[in-house]
């Protein structure tokens, strides 16, 4: 996960690229030769508690498939999405939503965001947010898009059908987002891959 080579090069698992600041500072305490043993042990515990594999499975999937690994300049966006997802999960969903992978889409032009569902299991796989949307509209707007996709995630994880029906509209009203589909009106819809459904 984390190691220091003999030439003092710090090697960290690539999944830590998504880790929040407290985990990153635990890495620093862990490898600092001046840290007390007890400090190192608690730092080790903190960095091992971070679900690094969650992000590796995404990276592995992308290497074999058609999706590219995240770009360096998108990492701050990915971190902020993860942070807001955690916060909104607690505020609006009782903390019941699972952690989910995020992707910043450079190609998404007709939509602002989407949730990918496995067609077979109907379980959420990933939330994508349009990079254009992030750069153009800022976080207040993007948070609305994120919440829209989180309502779909909640529908899927609680066994409801994933759509924009009454359940969706009621929940959207409750959490304070417009119940519109997250799509830029008037544009052509993105091409759909075969095995995933996008909502
Ligand atoms: Zn939707």
Boltz pocket constraint, residues with backbone or C-beta under 6 A from the ligand:
constraints:
  - pocket:
      binder: B
      contacts: [[A, 148], [A, 152], [A, 163], [A, 164], [A, 180], [A, 181], [A, 182], [A, 199]]
      max_distance: 6.0
